[in-house]
Amino acid sequence: MSQASGVDAHPTAPRPDPSVAHNARVWNYWLGGKDNFESDRAVGDRIRSMFPVIGEVARADRRFLARVVRHLAGDLGVRQFLDIGTGLPTADNTHQLAQAVDPRSRVVYVDNDPMVLVHARALLTSSPEGATDYLDADVHRPEEILAGAARTLDLDQPVAVMMLGILNFVQDTEVAVAIVRRLLDVMPSGSYLALTHPTVELGGEANVAAMAFWNAHASPPIRARTGAEIGRFFTGLELVEPGLVSCARWRPDDADEAMVPQYGGLARKP
């Protein structure tokens, strides 16, 4: 499972359907949030009974986001972020983390769940010196994302493309690789790609049955990938140490943080 959403966008976003569990809201439930419906909690509880570590996966993914953004903004000097698959806003969102380092940081969020849209526009507000924007767009349509991002970001300057828990909603691996390549091709040298992705490796075998249940009872459909498959997203890029690892083991604040079956990595465009 993952935080983002990946279904087709519409010019006018539909109202949330409380009868059908949706990933952004279920992910919010696993993180302890309140922006979810009974259908989301029911499916979330069933998934957790099948795959008990899912709550820790969600929390580890969120901690990875915080560490990556702080490293990008603090150590690497990145001031522009394109966050695709935002999910429902919670504490320590990308713009808050980046603007805590430099208030001039500029962040564009991308998602297409109607509930995310409403919350994002209300809560994802910028510092006076920087900027945030929200795009109602689909990961399958990178041209729309790039066109919208260019209204806020200077694509001639380095951009950190954040794709945490979104490519698992692109069912075809070749299509997913092409999406990443299109996004990164536009970015200048010194840009970065950060991503997380569920796997049935790293002790995640129980995720097979959990994902099958998800795909039968909720939306959008999801898939896992192997480390080798996920590594293809970084082709032509320079992986930052420690490379592609469990997201919980990527520069952890706590050396004893338990490994979770969710890969994470950060790479630089040369």
C-alpha positions as a printed NumPy array, in Angstrom:
array([[  0.   ,   0.   ,   0.   ],
       [  1.066,   3.625,  -0.34 ],
       [  0.027,   7.178,   0.38 ],
       [ -0.612,   8.587,  -3.076],
       [ -3.458,   8.276,  -5.542],
       [ -3.168,   7.479,  -9.213],
       [ -6.496,   7.453, -11.045],
       [ -7.428,   9.607, -14.018],
       [ -7.874,  13.334, -13.472],
       [-10.884,  15.355, -14.63 ],
       [-11.205,  19.095, -15.211],
       [-13.707,  19.199, -12.364],
       [-12.784,  16.767,  -9.613],
       [-15.627,  14.476,  -8.526],
       [-16.87 ,  14.426,  -4.96 ],
       [-15.373,  11.719,  -2.731],
       [-17.353,   8.473,  -2.71 ],
       [-17.599,   7.455,   0.948],
       [-18.744,   3.956,   0.023],
       [-15.495,   2.967,  -1.742],
       [-12.211,   2.87 ,   0.149],
       [ -9.565,   5.072,  -1.422],
       [ -5.85 ,   4.847,  -0.883],
       [ -5.193,   8.443,   0.204],
       [ -7.826,   8.138,   2.946],
       [ -6.801,   4.63 ,   4.052],
       [ -3.187,   5.782,   4.239],
       [ -4.381,   8.716,   6.362],
       [ -6.141,   6.223,   8.662],
       [ -2.984,   4.127,   9.071],
       [ -1.084,   7.297,   9.993],
       [ -3.626,   8.059,  12.714],
       [ -5.471,  10.798,  10.807],
       [ -9.176,  11.594,  10.82 ],
       [ -9.754,  12.38 ,   7.145],
       [-11.324,   9.042,   6.243],
       [-14.655,   7.251,   6.02 ],
       [-15.994,   4.042,   7.529],
       [-15.276,   2.2  ,   4.271],
       [-11.627,   3.3  ,   4.472],
       [-11.295,   2.142,   8.071],
       [-12.917,  -1.215,   7.337],
       [-10.585,  -1.968,   4.434],
       [ -7.627,  -0.557,   6.362],
       [ -8.342,  -2.863,   9.296],
       [ -8.688,  -5.883,   7.016],
       [ -5.413,  -5.103,   5.258],
       [ -3.711,  -4.655,   8.62 ],
       [ -4.978,  -8.059,   9.764],
       [ -3.425,  -9.619,   6.658],
       [ -0.273,  -7.492,   6.595],
       [  0.338,  -6.376,  10.195],
       [  3.346,  -4.164,   9.428],
       [  1.388,  -1.827,   7.13 ],
       [  1.072,   0.83 ,   9.826],
       [  4.821,   0.831,  10.341],
       [  5.325,   0.981,   6.564],
       [  3.179,   4.114,   6.452],
       [  5.074,   5.729,   9.302],
       [  8.483,   4.728,   7.907],
       [  7.541,   6.18 ,   4.521],
       [  6.617,   9.456,   6.197],
       [  9.878,   9.553,   8.139],
       [ 11.757,   8.895,   4.899],
       [ 10.065,  11.926,   3.357],
       [ 11.24 ,  14.119,   6.231],
       [ 14.833,  12.867,   6.073],
       [ 15.053,  13.184,   2.299],
       [ 13.623,  16.705,   2.155],
       [ 15.866,  17.909,   4.969],
       [ 18.899,  16.393,   3.22 ],
       [ 17.918,  17.917,  -0.115],
       [ 17.182,  21.355,   1.27 ],
       [ 19.885,  21.418,   3.923],
       [ 22.911,  19.463,   2.692],
       [ 22.324,  19.623,  -1.061],
       [ 20.9  ,  23.123,  -1.372],
       [ 17.802,  22.214,  -3.395],
       [ 15.148,  24.944,  -3.36 ],
       [ 12.505,  23.495,  -5.71 ],
       [ 10.362,  20.405,  -5.152],
       [  7.818,  18.636,  -7.358],
       [  5.879,  16.318,  -5.033],
       [  3.816,  13.874,  -7.13 ],
       [  1.286,  11.842,  -5.182],
       [  0.892,  14.208,  -2.269],
       [ -1.695,  12.3  ,  -0.292],
       [ -3.715,  13.988,   2.433],
       [ -1.784,  16.732,   4.235],
       [ -0.417,  15.842,   7.651],
       [  2.45 ,  17.068,   9.83 ],
       [  5.826,  17.818,   8.226],
       [  4.645,  18.261,   4.654],
       [  7.275,  18.855,   1.979],
       [  6.94 ,  22.653,   1.896],
       [  7.093,  22.919,   5.677],
       [ 10.273,  20.852,   5.818],
       [ 11.932,  22.683,   2.923],
       [ 10.875,  26.174,   4.   ],
       [ 12.109,  25.498,   7.535],
       [ 15.564,  25.295,   5.925],
       [ 15.038,  28.151,   3.467],
       [ 11.754,  30.09 ,   3.413],
       [ 12.33 ,  30.83 ,  -0.285],
       [ 11.787,  27.169,  -1.233],
       [  9.142,  26.541,  -3.875],
       [  6.968,  23.411,  -3.861],
       [  4.396,  22.079,  -6.319],
       [  2.122,  19.291,  -5.088],
       [  0.387,  16.903,  -7.495],
       [ -2.516,  14.565,  -6.745],
       [ -6.006,  13.945,  -8.076],
       [ -8.111,  12.652,  -5.222],
       [-10.963,  15.152,  -4.585],
       [-10.555,  15.05 ,  -0.808],
       [ -6.824,  15.669,  -1.162],
       [ -7.627,  18.6  ,  -3.449],
       [ -9.861,  20.298,  -0.881],
       [ -7.461,  19.795,   2.011],
       [ -4.373,  20.742,   0.036],
       [ -5.766,  24.054,  -1.099],
       [ -6.711,  24.896,   2.478],
       [ -3.638,  23.637,   4.311],
       [ -0.628,  23.632,   1.985],
       [  0.144,  27.325,   2.31 ],
       [  3.562,  28.848,   1.725],
       [  5.869,  31.142,   3.617],
       [  5.721,  34.725,   2.255],
       [  9.19 ,  34.347,   0.706],
       [  8.52 ,  31.04 ,  -1.06 ],
       [  5.647,  29.488,  -3.005],
       [  3.435,  26.424,  -3.06 ],
       [  0.983,  25.288,  -5.698],
       [ -1.32 ,  22.309,  -6.079],
       [ -1.999,  20.533,  -9.372],
       [ -5.035,  18.326,  -9.898],
       [ -3.263,  15.976, -12.303],
       [ -2.56 ,  12.306, -12.958],
       [  0.806,  10.578, -12.767],
       [  0.049,   8.917, -16.112],
       [  0.1  ,  12.363, -17.747],
       [  3.593,  13.747, -17.18 ],
       [  3.184,  16.454, -19.822],
       [  0.321,  17.997, -17.829],
       [  2.378,  17.81 , -14.65 ],
       [  5.372,  19.497, -16.267],
       [  3.247,  22.238, -17.814],
       [  1.554,  22.972, -14.508],
       [  4.765,  22.817, -12.496],
       [  6.428,  25.333, -14.797],
       [  3.999,  27.997, -13.563],
       [  5.665,  27.902, -10.141],
       [  9.049,  26.238, -10.618],
       [ 11.976,  27.355, -12.765],
       [ 12.721,  24.186, -14.709],
       [ 16.095,  25.597, -15.751],
       [ 17.189,  25.251, -12.107],
       [ 17.509,  21.969, -10.134],
       [ 14.278,  20.355,  -8.973],
       [ 13.757,  17.468,  -6.569],
       [ 11.1  ,  15.2  ,  -8.072],
       [  9.383,  13.391,  -5.191],
       [  7.515,  10.196,  -6.138],
       [  6.806,   8.547,  -2.804],
       [  4.348,   5.692,  -3.119],
       [  2.952,   6.683,  -6.518],
       [  4.59 ,   4.468,  -9.15 ],
       [  2.965,   1.413,  -7.587],
       [ -0.294,   2.711,  -9.099],
       [  1.183,   2.493, -12.597],
       [  0.529,  -1.126, -13.455],
       [  2.871,  -1.501, -16.438],
       [  6.548,  -1.251, -15.491],
       [  7.567,  -0.014, -18.944],
       [  5.015,   2.779, -18.693],
       [  6.21 ,   3.655, -15.186],
       [  9.84 ,   3.805, -16.354],
       [  8.818,   6.028, -19.283],
       [  6.962,   8.411, -16.952],
       [ 10.006,   8.824, -14.725],
       [ 12.27 ,   9.279, -17.729],
       [ 10.018,  11.966, -19.215],
       [  9.918,  13.904, -15.95 ],
       [ 13.678,  13.703, -15.394],
       [ 14.583,  14.433, -19.015],
       [ 13.156,  17.938, -18.596],
       [ 15.046,  18.619, -15.376],
       [ 18.548,  20.144, -15.468],
       [ 21.732,  18.62 , -14.113],
       [ 21.746,  18.685, -10.332],
       [ 18.102,  17.669, -10.056],
       [ 17.092,  14.683,  -7.933],
       [ 14.604,  11.816,  -7.912],
       [ 13.324,  10.522,  -4.569],
       [ 10.935,   7.59 ,  -4.472],
       [  9.48 ,   4.859,  -2.331],
       [  7.764,   1.718,  -3.585],
       [  6.195,  -1.365,  -1.936],
       [  7.749,  -4.765,  -2.472],
       [  7.207,  -8.392,  -1.561],
       [ 10.912,  -8.558,  -0.764],
       [ 12.42 ,  -7.416,   2.557],
       [  9.98 ,  -9.609,   4.461],
       [  6.919,  -8.412,   2.558],
       [  5.565, -11.739,   1.33 ],
       [  2.244, -11.218,   3.114],
       [  1.711,  -8.146,   0.961],
       [  0.74 , -10.397,  -1.977],
       [ -2.561, -11.402,  -0.379],
       [ -3.103,  -7.924,   1.079],
       [ -2.715,  -6.265,  -2.314],
       [ -5.044,  -8.789,  -3.919],
       [ -7.691,  -7.935,  -1.312],
       [ -7.084,  -4.228,  -1.881],
       [ -7.493,  -4.519,  -5.642],
       [-10.799,  -6.344,  -5.163],
       [-12.284,  -3.92 ,  -2.625],
       [-10.721,  -0.473,  -3.005],
       [ -9.201,   1.962,  -5.462],
       [ -6.957,   2.632,  -7.247],
       [ -5.351,  -0.765,  -8.031],
       [ -1.837,  -1.272,  -6.737],
       [  1.153,  -3.496,  -7.406],
       [  4.488,  -4.344,  -5.811],
       [  7.866,  -4.509,  -7.576],
       [ 11.212,  -6.124,  -6.9  ],
       [ 14.305,  -4.168,  -6.025],
       [ 15.665,  -4.855,  -9.502],
       [ 12.513,  -3.465, -11.113],
       [ 12.524,  -0.391,  -8.88 ],
       [ 16.204,   0.137,  -9.639],
       [ 15.265,   0.775, -13.267],
       [ 13.672,   4.08 , -12.266],
       [ 17.164,   5.321, -11.363],
       [ 18.824,   4.374, -14.653],
       [ 21.234,   7.118, -15.709],
       [ 21.119,   8.749, -12.271],
       [ 23.651,   8.693,  -9.44 ],
       [ 22.244,   7.005,  -6.342],
       [ 22.953,   8.826,  -3.093],
       [ 24.286,   6.624,  -0.295],
       [ 23.097,   4.215,   1.019],
       [ 21.436,   3.494,  -2.334],
       [ 18.153,   1.634,  -2.785],
       [ 17.246,   0.171,   0.6  ],
       [ 14.276,  -0.299,   2.892],
       [ 13.012,   3.256,   3.352],
       [ 13.383,   2.785,   7.116],
       [ 17.116,   2.149,   6.624],
       [ 17.771,   5.227,   4.478],
       [ 19.897,   7.452,   6.744],
       [ 17.736,   6.652,   9.788],
       [ 17.667,   8.96 ,  12.772],
       [ 17.445,   5.842,  14.945],
       [ 19.993,   3.157,  14.089],
       [ 17.621,   0.517,  15.48 ],
       [ 14.694,   1.421,  13.197],
       [ 13.101,  -1.812,  11.981],
       [ 13.307,  -2.671,   8.293],
       [ 10.   ,  -2.453,   6.398],
       [  9.065,  -3.946,   2.984],
       [  9.092,  -0.582,   1.242],
       [ 12.084,   0.435,  -0.868],
       [ 13.35 ,   4.001,  -0.794],
       [ 16.071,   5.826,  -2.643],
       [ 17.402,   9.204,  -3.754],
       [ 19.455,   9.843,  -6.89 ],
       [ 21.042,  12.841,  -8.622],
       [ 20.843,  13.674, -12.304],
       [ 24.431,  14.219, -13.483]])
